[in-house]
């Protein structure tokens, strides 16, 4: 393992692996929440936010009775599991989980880190040839 880590540092391989590690960790986090809650993903909502999210009073009554917002998302309660990893960060346009944040970070870093890696490898090669 030490040899691989030394190789990754020397070849800057970590720059290529990091985005995929973030995507894998985010997806695993979201899957753990789904598995722990029997294919339901808890969302932290208060009644005011719920009324802004859903238009009709009939739908609000249905959500309050069943606890399900749609086919996958449910209202977070003390009986749902892994609430800290569920959708708890409200950014007014959507509610995100830690896993969602890791997925977005991983996807957004793929291109820039590849370009940075390529530039550093070419720079090191140029320095080696001089």
FENJO-V326949 format. One record per residue. RES is the residue in one small letter. D_LAST is the distance of its C-alpha to the last C-alpha in Angstrom with 1 decimal. Layout:
# FENJO-V326949
res/d_last
RES/D_LAST
RES/D_LAST
This chain:
# FENJO-V326949
res/d_last
x/32.5
x/30.3
x/27.8
x/27.9
x/27.4
x/24.4
x/22.9
x/23.9
x/22.3
x/19.0
x/18.9
x/20.5
x/23.4
x/25.8
x/25.0
x/26.3
x/29.2
x/30.5
x/32.3
x/34.0
x/35.1
x/36.6
x/38.4
x/39.7
x/40.9
x/42.6
x/44.3
x/45.4
x/46.9
x/48.9
x/50.1
x/51.3
x/53.4
x/54.8
x/55.7
x/57.3
x/59.4
x/60.5
x/58.4
x/59.2
x/56.6
x/58.1
x/57.6
x/58.6
x/61.1
x/63.9
x/67.0
x/66.0
x/62.5
x/64.2
x/66.6
x/63.8
x/62.0
x/65.0
x/67.4
x/70.8
x/73.0
x/73.8
x/70.1
x/70.0
x/73.1
x/71.6
x/68.4
x/70.5
x/72.7
x/70.1
x/67.0
x/64.9
x/63.1
x/62.0
x/61.5
x/58.7
x/58.9
x/61.6
x/62.6
x/61.3
x/64.1
x/64.4
x/65.0
x/61.6
x/58.9
x/55.3
x/56.1
x/53.0
x/50.8
x/53.0
x/53.0
x/53.5
x/51.2
x/53.1
x/51.0
x/54.1
x/52.8
x/52.5
x/52.6
x/49.5
x/48.9
x/46.1
x/45.2
x/45.1
x/42.8
x/40.3
x/40.6
x/39.9
x/37.0
x/35.5
x/36.0
x/34.7
x/31.4
x/30.6
x/29.0
x/27.2
x/25.7
x/24.5
x/22.7
x/21.2
x/20.2
x/18.6
x/16.7
x/15.5
x/14.5
x/12.5
x/10.9
x/10.1
x/8.8
x/6.4
x/5.4
x/5.6
x/3.8
x/0.0
